[in-house]
Amino acid sequence: KAELVDYSDVKGLFVLRPYGYAIWENIQKVLDGKFKATGHQNVSMPMLIPESLLQKEKDHVEGFAPECAWVTMGGSEELPERLCVRPTSETLFCQHWSHIVHSWRDLPCLYNQWCSVMRWEKTTRPFLRGREFLWQEGHTLHTSEEEARKETLQMLEIYADTCEQELAMPVIRGNKTDKEKFAGAVNTYTIECMMKDHKALQSGTSHFFGDKFSRAYDVTFTGRDNTLQYPFQTSWGASTRLIGAIIMTHSDNHGLVLPPVIAPTQVVVIPIAQHKEGVLEAAAALRDRLSAAGIRVSMDDSDQSAGWKFAQYEMKGVPLRVEIGPKDMEKGQCCIARRDTGEKTFVPLTELENAVKQLLQDVHDNLYAMAEKNLEDNTFDMTSWEEVREMAQGKGGFARTKWCGSLECELAMKEKAGVSSRCMPLKQSGTEGKCVMCGKPATTDIYWGVAY
């Protein structure tokens, strides 16, 4: 109903309608600016990967094999080698770098691409898990492990900052367990968000590969000391799943609630009693003033009733609604309604631009505060797996516990408590305790939850 998405005839392939795509464009604009400000350049890689190329990194191909879609025919002829529709592009970047990187002077390579990828998921949901989805994937190459690790954490922080500053979503920054890390990675860092229903959503990841891919794909460079070396690699990505995160973090039973920074329309102007003399002209004047002030604004002068329009733009999540009618014109004012609280404010027309800008900031701040409260109120320190199970089967939330680091205990938490590991937070408490599953001494803090 909010006109974000439509289904296609192929399961898991969705149509992003103009309103949904506009949200993605605004997220893209924010992220792309931050990538470029840190020295990254956009490139475009092919969408097809030869099977022999994919096979070179064992962990990587095993991790993605169940989700690969294959092209076997070209026109009416069978291909001599199967081609994989890219599920991710590490292999393509490595092949390219093996051609162009020769010396330490060629490094670092700081690349990003905006594209779609395909993963043949069994269960699909719009914005959360599709077989084809839009995303960005950054890939970088460095002379040293220290530089590559710094890059990995820098990009994680860009994702976290974007979620908090632009999307009004607080996040937990952390390190994935070996079981949950990206196929082929040495370390996978993640930002985890809590939805309104207290489930977890992984909203962006950043991976450190060491020199594993470089060795597998024979990417080398001559160092400053004139010796042949293997460079260190990273990759990082965020997708249209962020739109799902926005919907499930902020929205309510009336429809979408969009953070102002990425809302396609930040303000809608509604003329009241528009058949009366001068009302449409007054509303158009407000629209033009707001547009000139750099605000994304539209005006609805259709023949629908005012009540229908109010409900329509509530459903579409427009942060502010500006109303003006004959009585407002007499008083030299307009009425501004907030989508997040429903609160109405009468504002003198002379103060329109400043009032709207302040209210947009207030909406963002309130959305963040509500999401932060939801996260804090539903994150619990627990010492036994029975406690965690009770929470997971009840209202849900995040359980913060100690963990011994063993795969056996991680698998047992899934089986017995019904939760998966979300991350080991970057900010560790450092205190000693007992593993939530086996009871052995442990110092590692870890978050558990039920995930989308």
C-alpha positions as semicolon CSV with decimal commas, in nm:
position;residue;x (nm);y (nm);z (nm)
1;K;0,000;0,000;0,000
2;A;0,290;0,236;0,059
3;E;0,399;0,163;-0,301
4;L;0,752;0,054;-0,216
5;V;0,764;-0,284;-0,384
6;D;0,582;-0,531;-0,609
7;Y;0,626;-0,901;-0,678
8;S;0,759;-1,036;-1,006
9;D;0,688;-1,374;-1,166
10;V;1,013;-1,519;-1,026
11;K;1,017;-1,596;-0,654
12;G;1,259;-1,373;-0,464
13;L;1,295;-1,116;-0,744
14;F;1,114;-0,798;-0,649
15;V;1,021;-0,479;-0,830
16;L;1,140;-0,169;-0,646
17;R;0,873;0,090;-0,727
18;P;0,970;0,459;-0,759
19;Y;0,899;0,541;-0,393
20;G;1,098;0,241;-0,269
21;Y;1,382;0,308;-0,511
22;A;1,392;0,674;-0,405
23;I;1,462;0,563;-0,047
24;W;1,749;0,347;-0,175
25;E;1,881;0,638;-0,385
26;N;1,893;0,860;-0,075
27;I;2,075;0,592;0,127
28;Q;2,309;0,541;-0,169
29;K;2,383;0,913;-0,188
30;V;2,475;0,926;0,181
31;L;2,700;0,620;0,170
32;D;2,859;0,707;-0,164
33;G;2,959;1,048;-0,030
34;K;3,122;0,892;0,275
35;F;3,305;0,633;0,065
36;K;3,446;0,898;-0,167
37;A;3,544;1,121;0,127
38;T;3,766;0,835;0,248
39;G;3,936;0,792;-0,089
40;H;3,729;0,514;-0,245
41;Q;3,642;0,502;-0,616
42;N;3,347;0,339;-0,789
43;V;3,404;0,067;-1,049
44;S;3,189;-0,186;-1,233
45;M;3,266;-0,558;-1,250
46;P;3,107;-0,827;-1,471
47;M;2,800;-1,008;-1,337
48;L;2,919;-1,357;-1,445
49;I;3,199;-1,557;-1,282
50;P;3,357;-1,863;-1,450
51;E;3,323;-2,173;-1,232
52;S;3,699;-2,234;-1,243
53;L;3,762;-1,884;-1,103
54;L;3,514;-1,934;-0,820
55;Q;3,673;-2,268;-0,725
56;K;4,012;-2,122;-0,640
57;E;3,930;-2,019;-0,281
58;K;3,796;-2,332;-0,108
59;D;3,616;-2,175;0,193
60;H;3,458;-1,910;-0,027
61;V;3,312;-2,147;-0,285
62;E;3,187;-2,390;-0,019
63;G;3,012;-2,106;0,161
64;F;2,829;-1,983;-0,146
65;A;2,777;-2,308;-0,342
66;P;2,421;-2,371;-0,215
67;E;2,313;-2,020;-0,324
68;C;2,476;-1,999;-0,667
69;A;2,266;-1,953;-0,982
70;W;2,434;-2,087;-1,296
71;V;2,426;-1,989;-1,664
72;T;2,482;-2,294;-1,885
73;M;2,351;-2,177;-2,223
74;G;2,456;-1,887;-2,442
75;G;2,180;-1,835;-2,694
76;S;2,111;-2,186;-2,828
77;E;2,456;-2,327;-2,751
78;E;2,576;-2,497;-2,437
79;L;2,865;-2,309;-2,276
80;P;3,202;-2,488;-2,240
81;E;3,210;-2,379;-1,873
82;R;2,933;-2,291;-1,631
83;L;2,909;-1,923;-1,534
84;C;2,790;-1,818;-1,190
85;V;2,569;-1,511;-1,157
86;R;2,771;-1,319;-0,898
87;P;2,663;-1,376;-0,536
88;T;2,951;-1,142;-0,441
89;S;3,257;-1,024;-0,631
90;E;3,575;-1,105;-0,437
91;T;3,692;-1,344;-0,709
92;L;3,636;-1,091;-0,987
93;F;3,830;-0,821;-0,806
94;C;4,117;-1,061;-0,736
95;Q;4,140;-1,159;-1,100
96;H;4,145;-0,791;-1,201
97;W;4,407;-0,704;-0,942
98;S;4,629;-0,991;-1,062
99;H;4,640;-0,806;-1,396
100;I;4,699;-0,449;-1,276
101;V;4,889;-0,463;-0,944
102;H;5,265;-0,496;-0,984
103;S;5,436;-0,267;-0,733
104;W;5,375;-0,117;-0,390
105;R;5,316;0,206;-0,583
106;D;4,991;0,055;-0,719
107;L;4,850;0,016;-0,367
108;P;4,620;0,067;-0,194
109;C;4,332;-0,013;-0,431
110;L;4,020;0,136;-0,273
111;Y;3,725;0,024;-0,485
112;N;3,347;0,008;-0,450
113;Q;3,068;-0,094;-0,683
114;W;2,691;-0,041;-0,678
115;C;2,520;-0,339;-0,835
116;S;2,281;-0,628;-0,787
117;V;2,381;-0,978;-0,682
118;M;2,200;-1,312;-0,689
119;R;2,177;-1,571;-0,411
120;W;1,927;-1,852;-0,459
121;E;1,761;-1,825;-0,116
122;K;1,489;-2,074;-0,020
123;T;1,284;-1,834;0,193
124;T;1,241;-1,483;0,058
125;R;1,090;-1,161;0,193
126;P;1,087;-0,813;0,037
127;F;1,383;-0,604;0,157
128;L;1,504;-0,873;0,399
129;R;1,604;-1,170;0,190
130;G;1,575;-1,177;-0,187
131;R;1,734;-1,388;-0,455
132;E;1,838;-1,072;-0,633
133;F;1,903;-0,755;-0,437
134;L;2,069;-0,419;-0,478
135;W;2,373;-0,338;-0,270
136;Q;2,716;-0,187;-0,265
137;E;3,026;-0,398;-0,223
138;G;3,356;-0,241;-0,138
139;H;3,681;-0,424;-0,210
140;T;4,024;-0,298;-0,112
141;L;4,384;-0,416;-0,137
142;H;4,669;-0,307;0,094
143;T;5,042;-0,355;0,142
144;S;5,015;-0,445;0,512
145;E;4,786;-0,629;0,751
146;E;4,774;-0,323;0,978
147;E;4,647;-0,101;0,697
148;A;4,386;-0,357;0,587
149;R;4,256;-0,408;0,940
150;K;4,229;-0,031;0,984
151;E;4,025;-0,015;0,662
152;T;3,792;-0,292;0,781
153;L;3,705;-0,110;1,102
154;Q;3,684;0,230;0,930
155;M;3,416;0,100;0,693
156;L;3,224;-0,067;0,975
157;E;3,216;0,270;1,150
158;I;3,084;0,437;0,833
159;Y;2,794;0,190;0,831
160;A;2,730;0,241;1,202
161;D;2,748;0,619;1,169
162;T;2,506;0,615;0,875
163;C;2,255;0,402;1,065
164;E;2,270;0,627;1,368
165;Q;2,307;0,971;1,209
166;E;2,090;0,933;0,899
167;L;1,861;0,634;0,960
168;A;1,800;0,699;1,333
169;M;1,890;0,338;1,418
170;P;2,122;0,258;1,710
171;V;2,353;-0,036;1,639
172;I;2,580;-0,280;1,819
173;R;2,925;-0,299;1,662
174;G;3,082;-0,638;1,691
175;N;3,285;-0,929;1,560
176;K;3,112;-1,238;1,421
177;T;3,199;-1,583;1,552
178;D;3,388;-1,822;1,323
179;K;3,061;-2,003;1,256
180;E;2,883;-1,686;1,143
181;K;3,163;-1,506;0,959
182;F;3,172;-1,450;0,583
183;A;3,290;-1,745;0,375
184;G;3,667;-1,707;0,333
185;A;3,712;-1,421;0,583
186;V;3,960;-1,412;0,870
187;N;3,733;-1,168;1,059
188;T;3,381;-1,044;0,989
189;Y;3,263;-0,731;1,168
190;T;2,894;-0,646;1,183
191;I;2,641;-0,389;1,294
192;E;2,337;-0,548;1,459
193;C;2,008;-0,363;1,499
194;M;1,703;-0,445;1,712
195;M;1,366;-0,428;1,542
196;K;1,043;-0,324;1,713
197;D;0,951;-0,690;1,763
198;H;1,283;-0,738;1,947
199;K;1,439;-0,951;1,672
200;A;1,789;-0,888;1,539
201;L;1,876;-0,769;1,191
202;Q;2,230;-0,773;1,055
203;S;2,250;-0,441;0,871
204;G;2,605;-0,417;0,735
205;T;2,926;-0,619;0,743
206;S;3,297;-0,554;0,691
207;H;3,545;-0,837;0,631
208;F;3,920;-0,876;0,676
209;F;4,059;-1,150;0,449
210;G;4,429;-1,137;0,532
211;D;4,622;-1,258;0,228
212;K;4,411;-1,574;0,171
213;F;4,252;-1,454;-0,152
214;S;4,574;-1,297;-0,275
215;R;4,752;-1,632;-0,245
216;A;4,464;-1,826;-0,401
217;Y;4,441;-1,590;-0,699
218;D;4,813;-1,516;-0,733
219;V;4,787;-1,143;-0,663
220;T;5,138;-1,019;-0,585
221;F;5,336;-0,696;-0,574
222;T;5,698;-0,595;-0,544
223;G;5,749;-0,425;-0,207
224;R;5,972;-0,132;-0,116
225;D;6,243;-0,383;-0,027
226;N;6,222;-0,527;-0,381
227;T;6,076;-0,862;-0,263
228;L;5,760;-1,024;-0,402
229;Q;5,473;-1,003;-0,152
230;Y;5,103;-1,089;-0,118
231;P;4,874;-0,792;-0,046
232;F;4,604;-0,791;0,223
233;Q;4,240;-0,765;0,125
234;T;3,907;-0,641;0,267
235;S;3,549;-0,629;0,152
236;W;3,239;-0,465;0,299
237;G;2,874;-0,435;0,200
238;A;2,528;-0,302;0,279
239;S;2,211;-0,364;0,082
240;T;1,845;-0,274;0,038
241;R;1,796;-0,473;0,360
242;L;1,853;-0,131;0,520
243;I;1,507;-0,033;0,392
244;G;1,364;-0,334;0,575
245;A;1,554;-0,224;0,885
246;I;1,405;0,126;0,863
247;I;1,053;-0,013;0,824
248;M;1,082;-0,252;1,119
249;T;1,263;-0,010;1,348
250;H;1,035;0,292;1,314
251;S;0,699;0,214;1,153
252;D;0,361;0,164;1,324
253;N;0,009;0,043;1,257
254;H;-0,069;0,351;1,045
255;G;0,211;0,268;0,800
256;L;0,567;0,377;0,737
257;V;0,760;0,620;0,955
258;L;1,062;0,740;0,759
259;P;1,369;0,918;0,899
260;P;1,380;1,266;0,743
261;V;1,727;1,234;0,588
262;I;1,626;0,950;0,356
263;A;1,253;1,019;0,315
264;P;1,180;1,078;-0,059
265;T;0,933;1,348;0,048
266;Q;1,024;1,524;0,370
267;V;0,721;1,756;0,374
268;V;0,382;1,733;0,205
269;V;0,170;2,048;0,175
270;I;-0,206;1,991;0,200
271;P;-0,442;2,275;0,102
272;I;-0,754;2,277;0,324
273;A;-1,081;2,377;0,157
274;Q;-0,884;2,418;-0,162
275;H;-1,192;2,520;-0,360
276;K;-1,192;2,853;-0,177
277;E;-1,025;3,154;-0,329
278;G;-0,648;3,183;-0,283
279;V;-0,595;2,855;-0,095
280;L;-0,419;2,669;-0,375
281;E;-0,199;2,968;-0,444
282;A;-0,107;2,998;-0,074
283;A;-0,023;2,627;-0,055
284;A;0,189;2,648;-0,371
285;A;0,377;2,943;-0,225
286;L;0,465;2,737;0,085
287;R;0,578;2,449;-0,134
288;D;0,800;2,677;-0,341
289;R;0,955;2,838;-0,033
290;L;1,039;2,502;0,121
291;S;1,180;2,373;-0,207
292;A;1,401;2,681;-0,232
293;A;1,524;2,608;0,121
294;G;1,654;2,269;0,004
295;I;1,372;2,057;0,148
296;R;1,217;1,770;-0,051
297;V;0,854;1,882;-0,066
298;S;0,540;1,799;-0,260
299;M;0,187;1,941;-0,267
300;D;-0,129;1,734;-0,303
301;D;-0,393;1,938;-0,485
302;S;-0,589;1,631;-0,601
303;D;-0,965;1,613;-0,555
304;Q;-0,937;1,361;-0,268
305;S;-1,067;1,471;0,071
306;A;-0,828;1,616;0,327
307;G;-0,885;1,316;0,556
308;W;-0,790;1,074;0,276
309;K;-0,474;1,272;0,211
310;F;-0,379;1,272;0,579
311;A;-0,411;0,891;0,592
312;Q;-0,227;0,845;0,262
313;Y;0,082;1,040;0,366
314;E;0,082;0,885;0,713
315;M;0,095;0,546;0,541
316;K;0,382;0,661;0,320
317;G;0,576;0,784;0,623
318;V;0,622;1,148;0,520
319;P;0,787;1,312;0,826
320;L;0,593;1,642;0,821
321;R;0,256;1,754;0,689
322;V;0,194;2,125;0,636
323;E;-0,171;2,233;0,622
324;I;-0,305;2,572;0,513
325;G;-0,664;2,685;0,471
326;P;-0,870;3,010;0,474
327;K;-0,854;3,050;0,853
328;D;-0,478;2,995;0,855
329;M;-0,437;3,253;0,579
330;E;-0,629;3,510;0,782
331;K;-0,399;3,449;1,080
332;G;-0,080;3,439;0,874
333;Q;0,002;3,089;0,987
334;C;0,006;2,723;0,887
335;C;-0,037;2,399;1,078
336;I;0,248;2,146;1,084
337;A;0,180;1,784;1,188
338;R;0,457;1,537;1,281
339;R;0,436;1,178;1,154
340;D;0,621;1,029;1,451
341;T;0,408;1,175;1,732
342;G;0,102;1,316;1,553
343;E;0,167;1,646;1,735
344;K;0,041;1,959;1,559
345;T;0,205;2,301;1,577
346;F;0,080;2,635;1,444
347;V;0,366;2,828;1,290
348;P;0,372;3,190;1,163
349;L;0,431;3,192;0,787
350;T;0,732;3,417;0,839
351;E;0,901;3,137;1,037
352;L;0,814;2,851;0,801
353;E;1,159;2,745;0,680
354;N;1,329;2,755;1,020
355;A;1,039;2,579;1,190
356;V;1,032;2,298;0,933
357;K;1,408;2,241;0,953
358;Q;1,393;2,227;1,335
359;L;1,096;1,991;1,331
360;L;1,269;1,757;1,086
361;Q;1,564;1,740;1,325
362;D;1,324;1,682;1,616
363;V;1,162;1,392;1,429
364;H;1,502;1,231;1,370
365;D;1,607;1,278;1,732
366;N;1,281;1,130;1,860
367;L;1,298;0,830;1,627
368;Y;1,652;0,759;1,744
369;A;1,558;0,801;2,110
370;M;1,264;0,558;2,076
371;A;1,477;0,300;1,895
372;E;1,755;0,338;2,152
373;K;1,507;0,286;2,436
374;N;1,375;-0,025;2,263
375;L;1,731;-0,158;2,239
376;E;1,823;-0,074;2,598
377;D;1,497;-0,197;2,751
378;N;1,521;-0,530;2,571
379;T;1,890;-0,612;2,618
380;F;1,945;-0,836;2,920
381;D;2,255;-0,958;3,103
382;M;2,208;-1,332;3,158
383;T;2,411;-1,613;3,310
384;S;2,227;-1,931;3,207
385;W;2,097;-2,069;2,879
386;E;1,763;-2,140;3,048
387;E;1,720;-1,766;3,108
388;V;1,803;-1,698;2,745
389;R;1,551;-1,956;2,625
390;E;1,278;-1,807;2,842
391;M;1,349;-1,463;2,700
392;A;1,356;-1,590;2,340
393;Q;1,026;-1,772;2,382
394;G;0,870;-1,472;2,554
395;K;0,902;-1,105;2,458
396;G;1,236;-1,156;2,285
397;G;1,535;-0,927;2,284
398;F;1,914;-0,953;2,307
399;A;2,085;-1,165;2,571
400;R;2,433;-1,048;2,668
401;T;2,632;-1,329;2,825
402;K;2,980;-1,471;2,868
403;W;3,099;-1,735;2,621
404;C;3,389;-1,975;2,623
405;G;3,439;-1,944;2,247
406;S;3,363;-2,305;2,154
407;L;3,156;-2,403;1,853
408;E;2,988;-2,675;2,061
409;C;2,842;-2,420;2,302
410;E;2,736;-2,193;2,016
411;L;2,550;-2,479;1,845
412;A;2,397;-2,585;2,176
413;M;2,260;-2,233;2,230
414;K;2,082;-2,259;1,895
415;E;1,943;-2,603;1,974
416;K;1,849;-2,554;2,339
417;A;1,782;-2,180;2,375
418;G;1,661;-2,112;2,020
419;V;1,898;-1,817;1,957
420;S;2,192;-1,750;1,727
421;S;2,505;-1,556;1,808
422;R;2,476;-1,199;1,686
423;C;2,825;-1,068;1,763
424;M;3,100;-1,028;2,018
425;P;3,080;-0,653;2,087
426;L;3,385;-0,443;2,009
427;K;3,339;-0,283;2,352
428;Q;3,411;-0,572;2,588
429;S;3,345;-0,543;2,960
430;G;3,666;-0,732;3,042
431;T;3,507;-0,893;3,348
432;E;3,531;-1,265;3,415
433;G;3,232;-1,495;3,428
434;K;3,112;-1,839;3,330
435;C;3,012;-1,953;2,982
436;V;2,636;-1,938;2,949
437;M;2,624;-2,296;2,817
438;C;2,908;-2,506;2,966
439;G;2,984;-2,305;3,280
440;K;3,358;-2,289;3,215
441;P;3,547;-1,964;3,294
442;A;3,503;-1,707;3,016
443;T;3,582;-1,340;2,955
444;T;3,425;-1,287;2,610
445;D;3,098;-1,093;2,601
446;I;2,858;-1,206;2,329
447;Y;2,508;-1,109;2,216
448;W;2,244;-1,373;2,134
449;G;1,908;-1,319;1,971
450;V;1,647;-1,440;1,726
451;A;1,732;-1,301;1,383
452;Y;1,552;-1,225;1,058
